[in-house]
Structure formats: structure tokens, C-alpha cells
Amino acid sequence: MQSDVIGMVAEDMNPVVTYEYDVWGKLLSALTVTLYLELVLSDWSDNMKYQHVQRIFKNPFYANCKKHYCIDCNEQMIKLKISRIVNSNSLEAEDFDFYTGDRYMLGNVKFIWTEFQCPKCKRQFKIEEMKQIEKTEKKYSKRNNKRIFLISIFSLISLLLFIYAENSNNLVGESDLKSKMPVKYIYNESPFYVYCKKHACLECGTRLKTNYDSIVMNSNSPEAEDYDFSIAGGDSYLTGDVEFRISYFKCPKCEFAISFDEMKKREKI
């Protein structure tokens, strides 16, 4: 009779399909092994009994006392309780700690821990993952802020040195103030080397001061190709007559003069 057949097996004796009947022998269902196992295991995982409970606490102060934000949508994260039942003899047991003090828990253990979840995009992060992300962002932000600060300081010092160069040692005379001719200073060394370091005369030891030689050059003249008419090395250019001032060191006592680059070479010797 059909009701006598309760299943079918393959050549290796593994079950292929199982049949269920009512009391009158009427077929109720036919389940393949794959579907049967899915249903049984799903029901087993939902109602699985456990003998122990292990709560995993990772950085409780970090998780509970600090605000954390999603890296995708910048929404403040919420804490989410995660639980999982793991058998001490299963393959995944090596990823969990079954010790509670000096005692090792056997059988099914329910592990409970906290993760972060974004309420907007539902993305989840483990505590250690979120901590590493924030650490990387903080390090990058700190480095970037330091770089911006140094650039700002450098720009400010350069501006102050330029103003100082414009007004020191009577470099700008009364006739210059009345003239509308653009002026461009030529430095073959950095302002830091010229103005922030003391330089002594090689002849008498007196502290050197800066001076300049000037030449007026027209941007349309044949000699103009030997001069840089650009403004601050950018895409804008000075046109017409431009006064180029080539700066150098000069001793106020013995009138000894030397260029910046030559003085730097002498100081290295």
C-alpha cells in the first residue's frame, strides 16, 4: 500500500524524501530532505534551549557614555542587543569564550553582546569595528588640522616677512610711494633664511642688513624673457614697465656686499 512507504533513500542509503499520512492512509505531505532539514533546523534555532548565559562586555564606558555616528549618513547610532546560542562542541565555539571564571561551560550557551546600529540606514557595527573607525578618523583629522595650522602659520610669517622687507632698511623711498610702477622683489633664498637668521659680515663681523639693486624692465622688450613677470608664480602677469629689485646682504659698516646664495655657501664652510 502507498501508506506503507514512509520515505525513499539513495544508493548510499541517505534519505531523499519522507512521506506523512493521516490515520486513514491518506498522503499529507512529501518533504525532500533539504526542505525538511531547513524547517527542523529553523525551528530548533528559534526554540533552542540553553544551559548557560554569557554576557560579553567590551568597552562599556566607550559604548554607553560616548556618542557614535554612522559613517554613511552621520546619524547617531543606537545600541542593539545581539544574542546567539552556541554549543561548546560546535565548530563556531572557537570564536566564543566558554569560560566563566575558572569554570568551563558545556552544552548550549547563550551569548549576549552589544553592537551599534544606525536607525536610518540600519547598518550595524561591532564595538571594536566602530572604535577602530573612529580612531582612524581622529588620527586623520588631527593630522589634517595640524597641516592646516602649519600652512596658516607659514603663510602668516611669509606675509609679515614680506611687509618687513618692504618697509625695512629704507628700501621704499618717498619717490617709490609716489610712483605707480609695479615692483617685484627677487629672492634666491627663502625669507626664513634672510630675515630669521643672523648673518655677520665676513670682513668685520658686523651684522649684515638687506639691500637691493633695481632695474626697470619692460614686459615687451627683448630682454624681458630673462625676467619673471608672473605674480606669485601664478597665471597673472605684470605688464609694461616693472621695477625688479634684486636683494642681497650689505654691511652697514664696511660696505661689504654679498648675494644671499653666496652667503649661504660661505656659512656652510
ABEGO torsion letter per residue (X at the ends): XAAABAEBBBAAGBBABBBBBBAAGBBABBBBAAAAAAAAAAAAAAABBBABBBBBBBGAAAAAABBBBBAAAGBBBBBBBBBBBBBAABAAAAABBABBEABBBBEBBBBBBBBBBBAAAGBBBBAAAAAAAAAAAAAAAAAAAAAAAAAAAAAAAAAAAAAAAAABGGABBAAAAABABBBBBBBABBAAAAAABBBBBAAAGBBBBBBBBBBBBBAABAAAAABBABBGGBABBBBEBBBBBBBBBBBAAAGBBBBAAAAAAAAAX
